[in-house]
């Protein structure tokens, strides 16, 4: 991947970055191998906000402002609001808001109310989360099988453009096809290209109600696990290090980590037991 990136010319007079990536078979989101950045002080605040929000997702900006002040940071609420918006954290409801809806996109109904999930590839879901780094941050999208908790695929990006979510979906559909695909109502998931990809694969689309944190609870639990067991501990300095570390962690998560809710089996063993 690093060698491929050398072939990309950002100032090419005729070919866009996207077209160059297509020609060499590189996902465009993989080209952005520099983390998004903020001042050192804001990055520290964002790290504290992320850790506290992961522990207590009901914290909006008033509680978060008080929390930071209690830890010796004389911040005002406007600054906390801005940082939480940048991180994609909703300030009122206990639901991450890395995805923001678009009025022109179709919203699909929530299909999972009272549904018993009984087998692999019955329901997949996707979500996006913020990942802190030593100097900067990235966004992570993952697609998870509800029944087995198996991470079908994942993708990093330093922007919230929808392309990295679409690429993750296309990669996942090469491995299998769910009956239902559930997301929130964010613009990345309501985008026409994303929903058309699912419809063309004969997958039924389900979308959470606004502010309903429990509609996608299995992915929310995955984020806590990934952050506490890997990201917070490793404190990645570069995006290649983060990508390599997550790759190793998700292999461990799928094939070695025993889940109590799965009868102390691994996601991969349950996912393959159809």
Sine and cosine of phi, psi and omega as CSV:
sin_phi,cos_phi,sin_psi,cos_psi,sin_omega,cos_omega
0.00,0.00,-0.65,0.76,0.01,-1.00
-0.89,0.46,-0.67,0.74,0.01,-1.00
-0.89,0.46,-0.64,0.77,0.04,-1.00
-0.88,0.48,-0.62,0.78,-0.05,-1.00
-0.90,0.44,-0.50,0.87,0.00,-1.00
-0.90,0.44,-0.46,0.89,-0.03,-1.00
-0.97,0.25,-0.23,0.97,-0.04,-1.00
-0.99,0.14,0.76,-0.65,0.06,-1.00
-0.93,-0.36,0.97,-0.24,-0.05,-1.00
-0.85,0.53,-0.53,0.85,-0.06,-1.00
-0.97,-0.23,0.44,0.90,-0.02,-1.00
-0.87,0.50,0.75,-0.67,-0.10,-0.99
-0.94,0.33,-0.36,0.93,-0.11,-0.99
-0.88,-0.47,-0.51,0.86,-0.12,-0.99
-0.92,-0.38,0.76,-0.65,0.09,-1.00
-0.95,0.33,0.27,-0.96,0.06,-1.00
-0.86,0.51,-0.66,0.75,-0.02,-1.00
-0.87,0.49,-0.70,0.72,-0.02,-1.00
-0.92,0.39,-0.64,0.77,0.04,-1.00
-0.88,0.48,-0.67,0.75,0.03,-1.00
-0.89,0.45,-0.66,0.75,0.03,-1.00
-0.87,0.48,-0.65,0.76,-0.08,-1.00
-0.93,0.38,-0.52,0.85,-0.01,-1.00
-0.97,-0.23,0.12,0.99,0.06,-1.00
0.96,0.30,0.55,0.83,-0.02,-1.00
-0.92,-0.38,0.77,-0.64,0.11,-0.99
-0.87,0.49,0.75,-0.67,-0.08,-1.00
-0.87,0.49,-0.60,0.80,-0.02,-1.00
-0.90,0.44,-0.42,0.91,0.03,-1.00
-0.95,0.30,-0.35,0.94,0.01,-1.00
-0.93,0.37,-0.52,0.85,-0.06,-1.00
-0.98,0.18,0.98,0.20,-0.08,-1.00
-0.99,-0.13,0.48,0.87,0.16,-0.99
-0.85,-0.52,0.72,-0.69,-0.02,-1.00
-0.94,0.35,0.45,-0.89,0.17,-0.98
-0.90,0.43,0.46,-0.89,-0.17,-0.99
-0.73,-0.69,0.32,-0.95,0.10,-1.00
-0.52,-0.86,0.04,-1.00,0.08,-1.00
-0.90,0.43,0.37,-0.93,-0.02,-1.00
-0.85,0.52,-0.64,0.77,0.00,-1.00
-0.92,0.39,-0.67,0.74,0.02,-1.00
-0.92,0.40,-0.59,0.81,0.05,-1.00
-0.89,0.46,-0.62,0.78,0.05,-1.00
-0.91,0.41,-0.68,0.74,0.05,-1.00
-0.89,0.46,-0.67,0.74,-0.01,-1.00
-0.91,0.42,-0.59,0.81,0.06,-1.00
-0.89,0.46,-0.71,0.70,0.02,-1.00
-0.91,0.42,-0.66,0.75,0.03,-1.00
-0.88,0.47,-0.71,0.71,-0.03,-1.00
-0.89,0.46,-0.70,0.72,0.00,-1.00
-0.89,0.45,-0.69,0.72,-0.02,-1.00
-0.94,0.34,-0.62,0.78,0.01,-1.00
-0.92,0.39,-0.58,0.81,0.05,-1.00
-0.90,0.43,-0.61,0.79,0.06,-1.00
-0.96,0.27,-0.63,0.78,-0.14,-0.99
-0.69,-0.72,0.99,0.16,-0.09,-1.00
-0.93,0.37,-0.07,1.00,0.07,-1.00
-1.00,0.08,-0.01,1.00,0.01,-1.00
-0.97,0.24,0.89,-0.46,0.19,-0.98
-1.00,-0.08,-0.16,-0.99,-0.09,-1.00
-0.91,0.42,-0.53,0.85,0.02,-1.00
-0.89,0.45,-0.75,0.66,0.01,-1.00
-0.91,0.41,-0.63,0.78,-0.04,-1.00
-0.92,0.39,-0.61,0.79,0.06,-1.00
-0.88,0.47,-0.71,0.70,0.02,-1.00
-0.90,0.44,-0.63,0.78,0.01,-1.00
-0.88,0.48,-0.72,0.69,-0.02,-1.00
-0.92,0.40,-0.65,0.76,0.05,-1.00
-0.89,0.46,-0.61,0.79,0.03,-1.00
-0.91,0.41,-0.33,0.94,0.05,-1.00
-0.98,-0.19,0.29,0.96,0.15,-0.99
1.00,-0.01,0.24,0.97,0.01,-1.00
-0.96,-0.28,0.94,-0.35,-0.08,-1.00
-0.98,0.18,0.92,0.40,-0.07,-1.00
-1.00,-0.07,0.47,-0.88,0.14,-0.99
-0.99,-0.17,0.24,-0.97,-0.13,-0.99
-0.92,0.38,-0.49,0.87,0.00,-1.00
-0.90,0.43,-0.62,0.78,0.03,-1.00
-0.92,0.40,-0.68,0.73,0.02,-1.00
-0.90,0.44,-0.66,0.75,0.05,-1.00
-0.86,0.51,-0.70,0.71,-0.02,-1.00
-0.90,0.44,-0.69,0.72,-0.03,-1.00
-0.92,0.40,-0.63,0.78,0.02,-1.00
-0.92,0.38,-0.58,0.81,0.08,-1.00
-0.90,0.43,-0.68,0.73,0.02,-1.00
-0.88,0.48,-0.61,0.79,-0.01,-1.00
-0.98,0.19,-0.20,0.98,-0.02,-1.00
0.99,0.14,0.43,0.90,-0.01,-1.00
-0.98,-0.20,0.82,-0.57,0.00,-1.00
-0.96,0.28,0.68,-0.73,-0.16,-0.99
-1.00,0.02,-0.10,0.99,-0.06,-1.00
-0.87,-0.49,-0.83,0.56,-0.08,-1.00
-1.00,-0.03,0.42,-0.91,0.00,-1.00
-0.98,0.19,0.85,0.53,-0.03,-1.00
-0.65,-0.76,0.85,-0.53,0.06,-1.00
-0.81,0.58,0.61,-0.79,-0.06,-1.00
-0.84,-0.55,0.74,0.67,0.11,-0.99
-0.95,0.32,-0.24,0.97,0.05,-1.00
-0.89,-0.46,0.71,-0.70,-0.03,-1.00
-0.86,-0.52,0.75,-0.66,-0.09,-1.00
-0.92,0.38,0.39,-0.92,0.05,-1.00
-0.87,-0.49,0.83,-0.56,-0.08,-1.00
-0.85,0.53,-0.46,0.89,-0.05,-1.00
-0.99,0.11,-0.09,1.00,-0.06,-1.00
-0.99,-0.11,0.54,-0.84,0.02,-1.00
-0.94,0.33,0.68,-0.73,0.08,-1.00
-0.96,-0.27,0.79,-0.61,-0.03,-1.00
-1.00,-0.08,0.43,-0.90,-0.02,-1.00
-0.95,0.30,0.36,-0.93,0.08,-1.00
-0.99,0.16,0.86,-0.50,-0.15,-0.99
-0.98,-0.20,-0.02,1.00,-0.20,-0.98
-0.97,-0.23,0.05,1.00,0.02,-1.00
-0.91,0.42,0.83,-0.57,0.01,-1.00
0.93,0.38,0.22,0.97,0.04,-1.00
-1.00,0.04,0.74,-0.67,0.10,-1.00
-1.00,-0.01,0.88,-0.48,0.02,-1.00
-1.00,0.05,0.92,-0.40,-0.21,-0.98
-0.87,-0.50,-0.11,0.99,-0.06,-1.00
-0.38,-0.93,0.38,-0.93,0.03,-1.00
-0.87,0.48,0.47,-0.88,0.02,-1.00
0.89,0.45,0.30,0.95,0.15,-0.99
-0.99,0.16,-0.73,0.68,-0.01,-1.00
-0.70,-0.71,0.81,-0.59,0.22,-0.97
-0.93,-0.37,0.43,-0.90,0.11,-0.99
-0.62,-0.78,0.38,-0.93,-0.02,-1.00
-0.73,-0.68,0.49,-0.87,0.06,-1.00
-0.37,-0.93,0.21,-0.98,-0.03,-1.00
-0.83,-0.55,0.60,-0.80,0.09,-1.00
-0.67,-0.74,0.34,-0.94,0.05,-1.00
-1.00,0.04,0.68,-0.73,0.05,-1.00
-0.84,-0.54,0.88,-0.48,0.03,-1.00
-0.97,0.24,0.54,-0.84,0.10,-1.00
-0.77,-0.64,0.11,-0.99,-0.02,-1.00
-0.87,0.49,-0.71,0.71,0.02,-1.00
-0.75,-0.67,0.98,0.18,0.02,-1.00
0.81,-0.59,-0.26,-0.96,0.00,-1.00
-0.36,-0.93,0.30,-0.95,0.05,-1.00
-0.72,-0.70,0.17,-0.99,0.12,-0.99
-0.91,-0.42,0.59,-0.81,-0.02,-1.00
-0.83,-0.55,0.76,-0.65,0.17,-0.99
-0.93,-0.37,0.63,-0.78,0.06,-1.00
-0.69,-0.72,0.51,-0.86,0.10,-1.00
-0.90,-0.43,0.83,-0.56,-0.17,-0.99
-0.85,-0.53,0.67,-0.74,0.14,-0.99
-1.00,0.09,0.85,-0.53,-0.11,-0.99
-0.89,0.46,-0.69,0.73,-0.12,-0.99
-0.92,0.39,-0.72,0.70,-0.10,-0.99
-0.99,-0.13,-0.20,0.98,-0.12,-0.99
0.90,0.43,0.29,0.96,-0.02,-1.00
-0.96,0.26,0.77,-0.64,0.06,-1.00
-0.99,0.14,0.96,-0.28,-0.08,-1.00
-0.94,0.35,-0.69,0.72,0.07,-1.00
-0.29,-0.96,0.20,-0.98,0.02,-1.00
-0.45,-0.89,0.30,-0.95,-0.06,-1.00
-0.42,-0.91,0.61,-0.80,0.05,-1.00
-0.97,-0.23,0.45,-0.89,0.13,-0.99
-0.42,-0.91,0.47,-0.88,0.11,-0.99
-0.99,-0.16,0.14,0.99,0.12,-0.99
-0.71,-0.71,0.23,-0.97,0.05,-1.00
-0.99,-0.12,0.36,0.93,0.14,-0.99
-0.86,0.52,0.53,-0.85,-0.08,-1.00
-0.97,0.26,-0.16,0.99,-0.10,-1.00
-0.86,0.51,-0.66,0.75,-0.07,-1.00
-0.93,0.38,-0.46,0.89,0.08,-1.00
-0.95,0.30,-0.65,0.76,0.04,-1.00
-0.90,0.44,-0.68,0.74,0.01,-1.00
-0.90,0.44,-0.62,0.78,0.05,-1.00
-0.89,0.46,-0.68,0.73,0.02,-1.00
-0.89,0.46,-0.71,0.70,-0.01,-1.00
-0.88,0.47,-0.64,0.77,0.05,-1.00
-0.90,0.43,-0.68,0.73,-0.02,-1.00
-0.89,0.45,-0.66,0.75,-0.04,-1.00
-0.94,0.34,-0.26,0.97,0.12,-0.99
-0.97,0.26,-0.30,0.95,-0.03,-1.00
-0.99,-0.15,-0.34,0.94,-0.04,-1.00
0.10,-0.99,-0.08,-1.00,0.00,-1.00
-0.58,-0.81,0.85,-0.53,0.03,-1.00
-0.99,0.15,0.27,-0.96,0.12,-0.99
-0.98,0.20,-0.63,0.77,-0.03,-1.00
-0.75,-0.67,0.65,-0.76,0.06,-1.00
-0.86,-0.51,0.86,-0.51,-0.09,-1.00
-0.93,-0.38,0.72,-0.70,0.07,-1.00
-0.62,-0.79,0.00,-1.00,0.21,-0.98
-1.00,0.07,-0.17,-0.99,-0.09,-1.00
-0.99,-0.10,0.40,0.92,-0.04,-1.00
-0.93,0.37,0.41,-0.91,-0.07,-1.00
-0.88,0.47,-0.48,0.88,0.02,-1.00
-0.90,0.43,-0.57,0.82,-0.08,-1.00
-0.99,-0.11,-0.32,0.95,0.06,-1.00
-1.00,-0.06,-0.08,1.00,0.02,-1.00
-0.84,0.55,0.61,-0.79,-0.08,-1.00
-0.84,0.55,-0.68,0.73,-0.04,-1.00
-0.90,0.44,-0.59,0.81,0.00,-1.00
-0.93,0.36,-0.77,0.64,-0.04,-1.00
-0.93,0.37,-0.58,0.82,0.04,-1.00
-0.91,0.42,-0.57,0.82,0.05,-1.00
-0.88,0.48,-0.66,0.75,0.04,-1.00
-0.93,0.37,-0.70,0.72,-0.02,-1.00
-0.90,0.44,-0.63,0.77,0.02,-1.00
-0.92,0.39,-0.40,0.92,0.06,-1.00
-1.00,-0.02,0.12,0.99,-0.01,-1.00
0.87,0.49,0.63,0.77,0.05,-1.00
-0.97,-0.23,0.74,-0.67,0.04,-1.00
-0.98,0.21,0.68,-0.73,-0.10,-0.99
-0.97,-0.22,0.77,-0.64,0.03,-1.00
-0.82,-0.57,0.67,-0.75,0.01,-1.00
-0.76,-0.65,0.66,-0.75,0.00,-1.00
-0.89,0.45,0.46,-0.89,0.23,-0.97
-0.95,0.32,0.48,-0.88,-0.02,-1.00
-0.88,0.48,0.73,-0.69,0.06,-1.00
0.97,0.26,0.17,0.99,-0.04,-1.00
-0.99,-0.12,1.00,-0.03,-0.08,-1.00
-0.91,0.41,-0.47,0.88,-0.09,-1.00
-0.99,0.16,-0.18,0.98,0.00,-1.00
-0.91,0.42,-0.44,0.90,-0.03,-1.00
-0.80,-0.60,0.67,0.74,-0.22,-0.97
-0.90,0.43,-0.52,0.85,-0.05,-1.00
-0.92,0.38,-0.59,0.81,0.06,-1.00
-0.95,0.32,-0.60,0.80,0.06,-1.00
-0.86,0.50,-0.66,0.75,0.04,-1.00
-0.91,0.40,-0.60,0.80,0.05,-1.00
-0.87,0.49,-0.69,0.73,-0.01,-1.00
-0.86,0.50,-0.70,0.71,0.02,-1.00
-0.86,0.50,-0.69,0.73,-0.02,-1.00
-0.89,0.45,-0.74,0.67,-0.02,-1.00
-0.88,0.48,-0.67,0.74,-0.06,-1.00
-0.95,0.32,-0.72,0.69,-0.06,-1.00
-0.96,0.27,-0.53,0.85,-0.07,-1.00
-1.00,-0.03,-0.23,0.97,-0.06,-1.00
-0.66,-0.75,-0.90,0.43,-0.21,-0.98
-0.89,0.46,-0.74,0.67,-0.02,-1.00
-0.92,0.40,-0.56,0.83,-0.04,-1.00
-0.96,0.28,-0.62,0.78,-0.14,-0.99
-0.99,0.10,-0.48,0.88,0.00,-1.00
0.75,0.66,0.91,0.40,-0.08,-1.00
-0.90,0.43,0.68,-0.74,-0.03,-1.00
-1.00,-0.09,-0.51,0.86,-0.04,-1.00
-0.79,-0.62,0.37,-0.93,0.02,-1.00
-0.92,0.40,-0.67,0.74,0.09,-1.00
-0.84,0.54,-0.63,0.78,0.06,-1.00
-0.90,0.43,-0.68,0.73,0.03,-1.00
-0.88,0.48,-0.73,0.69,-0.01,-1.00
-0.88,0.47,-0.69,0.72,0.00,-1.00
-0.92,0.39,-0.65,0.76,0.01,-1.00
-0.91,0.42,-0.67,0.74,0.03,-1.00
-0.92,0.39,-0.61,0.79,0.03,-1.00
-0.86,0.51,-0.71,0.70,0.03,-1.00
-0.92,0.40,-0.65,0.76,-0.04,-1.00
-0.91,0.41,-0.70,0.72,-0.03,-1.00
-0.92,0.39,-0.50,0.87,0.14,-0.99
-0.89,0.45,-0.71,0.71,0.05,-1.00
-0.88,0.47,-0.72,0.70,-0.04,-1.00
-0.87,0.50,-0.71,0.71,-0.06,-1.00
-0.97,0.26,-0.62,0.78,-0.21,-0.98
-0.93,-0.36,-0.23,0.97,-0.05,-1.00
-0.78,-0.62,-0.51,0.86,-0.10,-0.99
-0.96,0.27,0.86,-0.50,-0.02,-1.00
-0.99,0.13,0.74,-0.67,-0.02,-1.00
-0.96,-0.30,0.82,-0.58,0.02,-1.00
-0.85,0.52,-0.65,0.76,-0.03,-1.00
-0.93,0.37,-0.26,0.97,0.03,-1.00
-0.98,-0.22,0.31,0.95,-0.04,-1.00
0.94,0.35,0.58,0.81,-0.02,-1.00
0.84,0.53,0.63,0.77,0.17,-0.99
-0.94,-0.34,0.21,-0.98,0.04,-1.00
-1.00,0.01,0.42,-0.91,0.08,-1.00
-0.83,0.56,-0.65,0.76,-0.03,-1.00
-0.90,0.44,-0.64,0.77,-0.01,-1.00
-0.92,0.38,-0.59,0.81,0.03,-1.00
-0.96,0.28,-0.63,0.77,-0.02,-1.00
-0.89,0.45,-0.51,0.86,-0.01,-1.00
-1.00,0.01,-0.06,1.00,-0.06,-1.00
-0.99,-0.12,0.90,0.44,-0.02,-1.00
-1.00,0.03,0.00,0.00,0.00,0.00
